[in-house]
Structures are given as structure tokens and as C-alpha cells.
């Protein structure tokens, strides 16, 4: 009903105003959200491999020592 009362130039202005508002909104929102996600993944990936070898090292010598005296 409102669009019918408004001239053809009015609705065109609304679309132009919405377009520039949607473009800059997703851009800045995605940029700050990506850096924190990449940093968290890098910290977790670095901790995973560091903990794995540390736990595996003490576990490997344990069974080897038992096999040596057993033989």
C-alpha cells in the first residue's frame, strides 16, 4: 500500500540504500570473526601434536623396559 502511494523513484532509492548497507555489514563482520577462529585453531593444533609425542614417549619406553627384563 505504501509503495503504491510512493513514486517510482522512492522505491528505487530504498533499494540503493539497502544495497550499500548490506555490502559493508557482512564484510566487517566476517573479517573480525575469521582472525579469532584461525588463531584458536592454530593454538589447538599446536597443542595437540605437542601433547601426543610427550604422552607417547613415556609410554613407549615403559613396554620396552618390560620386554627387556622379560627376555
N, CA, C and O atoms as CSV, one atom per row, in Angstrom:
chain,resi,resn,atom,element,x,y,z
A,1,UNK,N,N,0.870,-1.201,0.000
A,1,UNK,CA,C,0.000,0.000,0.000
A,1,UNK,C,C,0.901,1.244,0.000
A,1,UNK,O,O,0.654,2.194,-0.742
A,2,UNK,N,N,1.934,1.228,0.829
A,2,UNK,CA,C,2.819,2.405,0.875
A,2,UNK,C,C,3.565,2.563,-0.445
A,2,UNK,O,O,3.764,3.679,-0.924
A,3,UNK,N,N,3.970,1.451,-1.024
A,3,UNK,CA,C,4.726,1.529,-2.283
A,3,UNK,C,C,3.842,2.105,-3.391
A,3,UNK,O,O,4.318,2.825,-4.269
A,4,UNK,N,N,2.561,1.782,-3.336
A,4,UNK,CA,C,1.646,2.294,-4.370
A,4,UNK,C,C,1.565,3.816,-4.276
A,4,UNK,O,O,1.508,4.494,-5.301
A,5,UNK,N,N,1.560,4.353,-3.072
A,5,UNK,CA,C,1.447,5.806,-2.894
A,5,UNK,C,C,2.768,6.498,-3.278
A,5,UNK,O,O,2.759,7.621,-3.781
A,6,UNK,N,N,3.891,5.827,-3.038
A,6,UNK,CA,C,5.191,6.453,-3.346
A,6,UNK,C,C,5.457,6.410,-4.845
A,6,UNK,O,O,4.996,5.494,-5.527
A,7,UNK,N,N,6.193,7.387,-5.367
A,7,UNK,CA,C,6.538,7.415,-6.800
A,7,UNK,C,C,7.554,6.313,-7.118
A,7,UNK,O,O,8.073,5.685,-6.194
A,8,UNK,N,N,7.850,6.063,-8.385
A,8,UNK,CA,C,8.800,5.015,-8.773
A,8,UNK,C,C,10.220,5.344,-8.297
A,8,UNK,O,O,11.034,4.436,-8.136
A,9,UNK,N,N,10.526,6.611,-8.074
A,9,UNK,CA,C,11.880,6.983,-7.629
A,9,UNK,C,C,12.069,6.623,-6.143
A,9,UNK,O,O,13.183,6.304,-5.727
A,10,UNK,N,N,11.022,6.671,-5.363
A,10,UNK,CA,C,11.138,6.384,-3.918
A,10,UNK,C,C,11.591,4.932,-3.696
A,10,UNK,O,O,12.587,4.713,-3.006
A,11,UNK,N,N,10.917,3.973,-4.237
A,11,UNK,CA,C,11.332,2.572,-4.017
A,11,UNK,C,C,12.740,2.322,-4.550
A,11,UNK,O,O,13.477,1.508,-3.994
A,12,UNK,N,N,13.113,3.006,-5.610
A,12,UNK,CA,C,14.468,2.805,-6.167
A,12,UNK,C,C,15.509,3.288,-5.153
A,12,UNK,O,O,16.547,2.651,-4.974
A,13,UNK,N,N,15.236,4.384,-4.507
A,13,UNK,CA,C,16.192,4.914,-3.513
A,13,UNK,C,C,16.323,3.916,-2.345
A,13,UNK,O,O,17.411,3.732,-1.800
A,14,UNK,N,N,15.238,3.297,-1.981
A,14,UNK,CA,C,15.265,2.351,-0.842
A,14,UNK,C,C,16.184,1.176,-1.182
A,14,UNK,O,O,16.961,0.724,-0.341
A,15,UNK,N,N,16.088,0.694,-2.403
A,15,UNK,CA,C,16.922,-0.457,-2.807
A,15,UNK,C,C,18.396,-0.044,-2.814
A,15,UNK,O,O,19.259,-0.808,-2.383
A,16,UNK,N,N,18.681,1.159,-3.302
A,16,UNK,CA,C,20.079,1.613,-3.358
A,16,UNK,C,C,20.627,1.787,-1.932
A,16,UNK,O,O,21.798,1.512,-1.671
A,17,UNK,N,N,19.772,2.240,-1.025
A,17,UNK,CA,C,20.233,2.457,0.356
A,17,UNK,C,C,20.472,1.104,1.040
A,17,UNK,O,O,21.400,0.955,1.834
A,18,UNK,N,N,19.639,0.144,0.726
A,18,UNK,CA,C,19.787,-1.184,1.367
A,18,UNK,C,C,21.014,-1.898,0.802
A,18,UNK,O,O,21.699,-2.612,1.534
A,19,UNK,N,N,21.296,-1.722,-0.464
A,19,UNK,CA,C,22.428,-2.441,-1.094
A,19,UNK,C,C,23.764,-2.051,-0.428
A,19,UNK,O,O,24.507,-2.934,0.000
A,20,UNK,N,N,24.073,-0.781,-0.334
A,20,UNK,CA,C,25.355,-0.387,0.273
A,20,UNK,C,C,25.418,-0.765,1.756
A,20,UNK,O,O,26.503,-0.993,2.291
A,21,UNK,N,N,24.268,-0.831,2.414
A,21,UNK,CA,C,24.260,-1.176,3.848
A,21,UNK,C,C,24.548,-2.668,4.034
A,21,UNK,O,O,25.212,-3.055,4.995
A,22,UNK,N,N,24.056,-3.496,3.131
A,22,UNK,CA,C,24.275,-4.957,3.273
A,22,UNK,C,C,25.724,-5.304,2.906
A,22,UNK,O,O,26.330,-6.183,3.520
A,23,UNK,N,N,26.266,-4.619,1.915
A,23,UNK,CA,C,27.639,-4.937,1.471
A,23,UNK,C,C,28.650,-4.694,2.602
A,23,UNK,O,O,29.385,-5.619,2.947
A,24,UNK,N,N,28.720,-3.500,3.189
A,24,UNK,CA,C,29.721,-3.225,4.228
A,24,UNK,C,C,29.430,-3.991,5.517
A,24,UNK,O,O,30.343,-4.211,6.313
A,25,UNK,N,N,28.200,-4.397,5.740
A,25,UNK,CA,C,27.876,-5.100,7.000
A,25,UNK,C,C,28.498,-6.497,7.036
A,25,UNK,O,O,29.144,-6.835,8.027
A,26,UNK,N,N,28.334,-7.315,6.007
A,26,UNK,CA,C,28.905,-8.668,6.026
A,26,UNK,C,C,30.436,-8.640,5.930
A,26,UNK,O,O,31.107,-9.517,6.474
A,27,UNK,N,N,30.973,-7.658,5.257
A,27,UNK,CA,C,32.440,-7.591,5.099
A,27,UNK,C,C,33.125,-7.415,6.460
A,27,UNK,O,O,33.952,-8.253,6.817
A,28,UNK,N,N,32.824,-6.370,7.232
A,28,UNK,CA,C,33.497,-6.149,8.516
A,28,UNK,C,C,33.147,-7.231,9.532
A,28,UNK,O,O,33.955,-7.536,10.409
A,29,UNK,N,N,31.967,-7.808,9.426
A,29,UNK,CA,C,31.563,-8.843,10.405
A,29,UNK,C,C,32.347,-10.134,10.151
A,29,UNK,O,O,32.681,-10.852,11.093
A,30,UNK,N,N,32.635,-10.423,8.903
A,30,UNK,CA,C,33.344,-11.692,8.597
A,30,UNK,C,C,34.847,-11.517,8.894
A,30,UNK,O,O,35.502,-12.461,9.335
A,31,UNK,N,N,35.370,-10.357,8.663
A,31,UNK,CA,C,36.819,-10.155,8.860
A,31,UNK,C,C,37.207,-10.421,10.331
A,31,UNK,O,O,38.077,-11.257,10.576
A,32,UNK,N,N,36.594,-9.743,11.310
A,32,UNK,CA,C,36.983,-9.935,12.714
A,32,UNK,C,C,36.636,-11.336,13.214
A,32,UNK,O,O,37.256,-11.829,14.156
A,33,UNK,N,N,35.662,-11.972,12.598
A,33,UNK,CA,C,35.275,-13.321,13.071
A,33,UNK,C,C,36.278,-14.363,12.566
A,33,UNK,O,O,36.455,-15.401,13.204
A,34,UNK,N,N,36.923,-14.107,11.452
A,34,UNK,CA,C,37.848,-15.118,10.884
A,34,UNK,C,C,39.188,-15.130,11.650
A,34,UNK,O,O,39.692,-16.212,11.952
A,35,UNK,N,N,39.772,-13.981,11.969
A,35,UNK,CA,C,41.065,-13.990,12.671
A,35,UNK,C,C,41.019,-14.789,13.977
A,35,UNK,O,O,41.888,-15.633,14.197
A,36,UNK,N,N,40.033,-14.550,14.852
A,36,UNK,CA,C,39.980,-15.290,16.137
A,36,UNK,C,C,39.823,-16.788,15.904
A,36,UNK,O,O,40.369,-17.591,16.660
A,37,UNK,N,N,39.081,-17.172,14.863
A,37,UNK,CA,C,38.871,-18.612,14.601
A,37,UNK,C,C,40.188,-19.243,14.154
A,37,UNK,O,O,40.514,-20.363,14.548
A,38,UNK,N,N,40.936,-18.520,13.333
A,38,UNK,CA,C,42.211,-19.083,12.838
A,38,UNK,C,C,43.213,-19.171,13.997
A,38,UNK,O,O,43.990,-20.122,14.075
A,39,UNK,N,N,43.195,-18.203,14.873
A,39,UNK,CA,C,44.159,-18.226,15.999
A,39,UNK,C,C,43.823,-19.386,16.934
A,39,UNK,O,O,44.722,-20.088,17.396
A,40,UNK,N,N,42.555,-19.589,17.211
A,40,UNK,CA,C,42.155,-20.693,18.113
A,40,UNK,C,C,42.551,-22.030,17.498
A,40,UNK,O,O,43.020,-22.930,18.195
A,41,UNK,N,N,42.358,-22.152,16.191
A,41,UNK,CA,C,42.689,-23.433,15.522
A,41,UNK,C,C,44.201,-23.653,15.548
A,41,UNK,O,O,44.668,-24.779,15.721
A,42,UNK,N,N,44.959,-22.574,15.377
A,42,UNK,CA,C,46.426,-22.723,15.357
A,42,UNK,C,C,46.927,-23.120,16.750
A,42,UNK,O,O,47.832,-23.944,16.871
A,43,UNK,N,N,46.350,-22.544,17.781
A,43,UNK,CA,C,46.789,-22.863,19.154
A,43,UNK,C,C,46.416,-24.322,19.486
A,43,UNK,O,O,47.196,-25.050,20.099
A,44,UNK,N,N,45.230,-24.718,19.073
A,44,UNK,CA,C,44.781,-26.096,19.389
A,44,UNK,C,C,45.625,-27.102,18.596
A,44,UNK,O,O,46.022,-28.139,19.126
A,45,UNK,N,N,45.891,-26.793,17.344
A,45,UNK,CA,C,46.666,-27.738,16.509
A,45,UNK,C,C,48.092,-27.860,17.056
A,45,UNK,O,O,48.697,-28.931,17.000
A,46,UNK,N,N,48.616,-26.760,17.580
A,46,UNK,CA,C,49.995,-26.811,18.107
A,46,UNK,C,C,50.027,-27.601,19.415
A,46,UNK,O,O,51.001,-28.297,19.702
A,47,UNK,N,N,48.958,-27.489,20.205
A,47,UNK,CA,C,48.926,-28.206,21.498
A,47,UNK,C,C,48.719,-29.709,21.287
A,47,UNK,O,O,49.277,-30.529,22.017
A,48,UNK,N,N,47.917,-30.057,20.291
A,48,UNK,CA,C,47.614,-31.479,20.052
A,48,UNK,C,C,48.891,-32.275,19.760
A,48,UNK,O,O,49.163,-33.256,20.452
A,49,UNK,N,N,49.684,-31.878,18.747
A,49,UNK,CA,C,50.898,-32.636,18.414
A,49,UNK,C,C,51.918,-32.605,19.552
A,49,UNK,O,O,52.681,-33.554,19.727
A,50,UNK,N,N,51.932,-31.532,20.315
A,50,UNK,CA,C,52.918,-31.433,21.410
A,50,UNK,C,C,52.554,-32.405,22.534
A,50,UNK,O,O,53.437,-33.006,23.146
A,51,UNK,N,N,51.266,-32.559,22.804
A,51,UNK,CA,C,50.832,-33.461,23.890
A,51,UNK,C,C,50.940,-34.918,23.439
A,51,UNK,O,O,51.267,-35.792,24.242
A,52,UNK,N,N,50.669,-35.182,22.164
A,52,UNK,CA,C,50.704,-36.568,21.663
A,52,UNK,C,C,52.106,-37.168,21.824
A,52,UNK,O,O,52.241,-38.222,22.446
A,53,UNK,N,N,53.154,-36.529,21.283
A,53,UNK,CA,C,54.503,-37.108,21.387
A,53,UNK,C,C,54.958,-37.212,22.839
A,53,UNK,O,O,55.657,-38.160,23.199
A,54,UNK,N,N,54.575,-36.261,23.669
A,54,UNK,CA,C,55.012,-36.294,25.082
A,54,UNK,C,C,54.406,-37.521,25.772
A,54,UNK,O,O,55.086,-38.195,26.545
A,55,UNK,N,N,53.138,-37.810,25.496
A,55,UNK,CA,C,52.497,-38.969,26.142
A,55,UNK,C,C,53.005,-40.278,25.531
A,55,UNK,O,O,53.110,-41.297,26.213
A,56,UNK,N,N,53.318,-40.229,24.232
A,56,UNK,CA,C,53.768,-41.462,23.552
A,56,UNK,C,C,55.192,-41.819,23.997
A,56,UNK,O,O,55.524,-42.995,24.144
A,57,UNK,N,N,56.022,-40.809,24.207
A,57,UNK,CA,C,57.437,-41.080,24.571
A,57,UNK,C,C,57.507,-41.916,25.868
A,57,UNK,O,O,58.159,-42.960,25.877
A,58,UNK,N,N,56.864,-41.490,26.941
A,58,UNK,CA,C,56.950,-42.252,28.195
A,58,UNK,C,C,56.255,-43.601,28.066
A,58,UNK,O,O,56.625,-44.551,28.756
A,59,UNK,N,N,55.259,-43.703,27.199
A,59,UNK,CA,C,54.518,-44.963,27.057
A,59,UNK,C,C,55.374,-45.977,26.287
A,59,UNK,O,O,55.298,-47.177,26.554
A,60,UNK,N,N,56.174,-45.511,25.351
A,60,UNK,CA,C,56.996,-46.453,24.532
A,60,UNK,C,C,58.107,-47.091,25.387
A,60,UNK,O,O,58.284,-48.308,25.338
A,61,UNK,N,N,58.854,-46.301,26.166
A,61,UNK,CA,C,59.949,-46.882,26.961
A,61,UNK,C,C,59.411,-47.831,28.035
A,61,UNK,O,O,60.123,-48.749,28.443
A,62,UNK,N,N,58.198,-47.640,28.493
A,62,UNK,CA,C,57.635,-48.497,29.547
A,62,UNK,C,C,57.542,-49.941,29.059
A,62,UNK,O,O,58.095,-50.835,29.700
A,63,UNK,N,N,56.854,-50.195,27.933
A,63,UNK,CA,C,56.723,-51.580,27.448
A,63,UNK,C,C,58.084,-52.147,27.024
A,63,UNK,O,O,58.331,-53.342,27.187
A,64,UNK,N,N,58.960,-51.305,26.485
A,64,UNK,CA,C,60.286,-51.782,26.038
A,64,UNK,C,C,61.085,-52.264,27.251
A,64,UNK,O,O,61.760,-53.291,27.183
A,65,UNK,N,N,61.009,-51.531,28.348
A,65,UNK,CA,C,61.775,-51.922,29.545
A,65,UNK,C,C,61.226,-53.263,30.064
A,65,UNK,O,O,61.999,-54.105,30.521
A,66,UNK,N,N,59.925,-53.463,30.000
A,66,UNK,CA,C,59.331,-54.721,30.498
A,66,UNK,C,C,59.753,-55.898,29.607
A,66,UNK,O,O,59.965,-57.015,30.080
A,67,UNK,N,N,59.868,-55.610,28.300
A,67,UNK,CA,C,60.234,-56.701,27.370
A,67,UNK,C,C,61.707,-57.080,27.581
A,67,UNK,O,O,62.073,-58.252,27.493
A,68,UNK,N,N,62.538,-56.080,27.859
A,68,UNK,CA,C,63.988,-56.358,28.005
A,68,UNK,C,C,64.223,-57.317,29.185
A,68,UNK,O,O,64.883,-58.342,29.011
A,69,UNK,N,N,63.697,-57.005,30.378
A,69,UNK,CA,C,63.930,-57.885,31.538
A,69,UNK,C,C,63.222,-59.224,31.338
A,69,UNK,O,O,63.718,-60.260,31.780
A,70,UNK,N,N,62.067,-59.207,30.676
A,70,UNK,CA,C,61.304,-60.447,30.453
A,70,UNK,C,C,62.121,-61.425,29.613
A,70,UNK,O,O,62.117,-62.629,29.868
A,71,UNK,N,N,62.816,-60.899,28.617
A,71,UNK,CA,C,63.611,-61.799,27.733
A,71,UNK,C,C,64.764,-62.400,28.558
A,71,UNK,O,O,65.558,-63.179,28.032
